[in-house]
């Protein structure tokens, strides 16, 4: 079993989850409460990775950060190495690919909050930030936990985007899904099975944990 690939995957998934927590909360807040008539366009863009083939998304990210693009040239002049086929480029692509898995659960949880609570908070003079910290965030905790866990698990299982943007560089971009693919190509089914079984168990534990956590949180709030 390739523990280097497992460690790299865990690092990537953790960073993606943290970035999506920081970026996703304000974006989900806007999606949930904005009254802009064309808001559906933003929602469609956020949800696009759900229906877009990973190779298509990976291709356009690769073009956007490649050495021929302004972003790629700027990054290369600053860092001394290419943005594409690097861990940083893979991180960017993974954040974009897992964006809806964080934003949609966040926004759904925000939308379910009783608007009367928010109106009462505003009437009492509380700022939007204070209302978010004291009302919206606690009442949306189950959705926030779901979004974080799903984005982590989704990143762990990435393949197409990883292969397009990161390639297969050991210790840099070779994730656990790429390692399984390599094992199968080498006809090393025994090792591939061990790693695949690990992912299967991990996925089951993650989903079980999400459902159990949400049930306990809802019971806790209803019991108050």
Phi, psi and omega in degrees: 000134184274095182288335176296316178294322179295316179295319178296319179296317179297320177297313180298312182295323179294314180295319178299316180296319179293317180296318180290331174294318181288315182279323188288325182298307178295325178294317179293324177299316179295317180298321184286326190243353179289145178251015179296133185295329182263022181301331182299334178293318177295318178298322179293320179296317180297320183277353185305318179299343179290329184247345182279131176303136182304326180293327178292312177299316179298321180298313183289327174295319179298319178294321184290330183248006180293170184293343179270352181269156177301319179296316180296318179294319179297315180295319181294323178291331181276319186259337181090000176217166186290145177286319177288151180058039174228165179295323180296318177295320177296322178297316178299312181296322180292323177297315179296319184290327182263002183307310182294335181288344175258313187293317184296315174296323177299308183297321179297320179292319178297320184292337183277352181286137180298123181295336179297327177294319180291320178294321178295320178296318179294322179297325180281001175092010180286142177286167179296323179294317179295319178297321179296316184290323187265337184239302188294311183297310180298319182286344181255013188300322180297318178293324179292316177299316179300315180297318180295313183294317181294321178293324177296310182295321180295322179294322179300323184268008181297144176223299185300312180295319180299314183293322182287317187265322185262336184076218184216065183258116182302131178080354182239307183227001180279103180269179185294325179291322176293322180296320177299316179300316180298319180297318179294319179298327179273004181064024177268072186291331182296311180291321178299320180294320179299313181291318179296321178296323176298316178295322179297314179295317180300315181298317180296317180296319180298310181295320177297319179296320179298311181295320180292318180296315179298320180295318180292321180294317179295322177296321179296317180289321181289335181277352181283000000 
